[in-house]
Amino acid sequence: MSDDDAYVLDMLQCARRAAEALGSQTVEEFLSDWRTQSVAQHQLIILGEAAKRLSPEFRERHSQFSWRDIAGRRDVLVHRYSEVDLPEIWRVVAQDLPPLIRFLESIAPKPQS
C-alpha cells in the first residue's frame, strides 16, 4: 500500500467519524454539545494532518478538493484554537465532508480477500 493510500484511508476514517458524531444535529444543537464539538474538531485535525502528507502528485491529480484549505483548518484548530469558529466547524462537517467521503470511498484501496 502506498503512503497516499494510507493517508486516504486515514482521512476517510476521520471524515466518517466526524460525520457520525454530528449525525443530524442542527448548528444550534452542535453549539450546545461540547462532546460532539470535541470529536468533530479532533477528527478534522487528523484529517488535516493526513492531507498535509499527501504527495504533491496526488493533490494535483485530485485538485477538485482544496487540500491546502483542509490542512489549513488543522493548523487553526491546533495553533489558533481560540479563533475556532464553531458554526464553521458544523458547516464543514455537515456540508463539506459528505462529498469528500464519497470521493475518498471511490479511491480508497479495497481490502484484499
Buried (B, 14 or more C-beta within 10 A) or exposed (E): EEEBEEBBBBBBBBBBBBBEBBEEBEEEEBBEBEEBBEBBBBBBBBBBBBBBBBEEEBBEEBEEBEBEEBBBBBEBBEEEEEEBEBEEBBBBBBEBBEEBBEBBEEEBEEEEE
